């Protein structure tokens, strides 16, 4: 499995910028934190678990989830946390994760 660090930066940025598919389970609106885009769902789920472990309870109420983008050999799984009440909360969570060496990006869904 590749990690975000081993995927060319351009591909990670494209994954973050690509339009998100419509969620099938109630939809996720508002602010979220993306911690990476990975070449497999297992790698994305492992990254979510590792980030939650490193967060020291910061992500206790956040919903961790994966979503796919692309297809074929360019298919990636985004690893994201949703449930932030506003931009400030998402930014604060991302800053705290970065202090724990977790790459992230706060964005609006």
GIGIZI-V647306 format. One record per residue. SS is DSSP state (hx for helix, st for strand, lp for the rest). PSI is psi as a letter, one per 40 degrees, with the letter a starting at -180 (* if undefined). BURIAL is + if it has 9 or more other C-alpha atoms within 8 Angstrom, else -. Layout:
[[SS:PSI:BURIAL] [SS:PSI:BURIAL]]
//
This chain:
[[lp:i:-] [lp:i:+] [lp:i:+] [hx:d:+] [hx:d:-] [hx:e:-] [lp:h:+] [lp:h:-] [hx:d:-] [hx:d:-] [hx:d:-] [hx:d:+] [hx:d:-] [hx:d:-] [hx:d:+] [hx:d:+] [hx:d:-] [lp:i:-] [lp:h:-] [lp:i:-] [lp:i:-] [lp:h:-] [lp:i:-] [lp:e:-] [lp:g:-] [lp:e:-] [lp:i:-] [lp:h:-] [lp:i:-] [lp:a:+] [st:i:+] [st:i:+] [st:h:+] [st:h:+] [st:e:+] [st:i:+] [st:h:+] [st:i:+] [lp:e:+] [lp:i:+] [hx:d:+] [hx:d:-] [hx:d:+] [hx:d:+] [hx:d:+] [hx:d:-] [hx:d:+] [hx:d:+] [hx:d:-] [hx:d:-] [hx:d:+] [hx:d:+] [hx:d:-] [hx:e:-] [lp:e:+] [lp:f:-] [lp:e:-] [lp:d:-] [lp:e:+] [lp:d:-] [lp:e:-] [lp:i:+] [st:h:-] [st:h:+] [st:i:+] [st:i:+] [st:i:-] [st:i:+] [st:i:+] [lp:a:-] [lp:i:-] [hx:b:-] [hx:e:-] [hx:e:-] [lp:h:+] [st:i:+] [st:h:+] [st:h:+] [st:h:+] [st:i:+] [st:h:+] [st:i:+] [st:e:+] [st:h:+] [lp:d:-] [lp:i:-] [hx:d:+] [hx:d:-] [hx:d:+] [hx:d:+] [hx:d:+] [hx:d:-] [hx:d:+] [hx:d:+] [hx:d:-] [hx:d:+] [hx:d:+] [hx:d:+] [hx:d:-] [lp:e:-] [lp:f:-] [lp:h:+] [lp:h:-] [lp:i:+] [st:h:-] [st:h:+] [st:i:+] [st:h:-] [lp:*:-]]
//
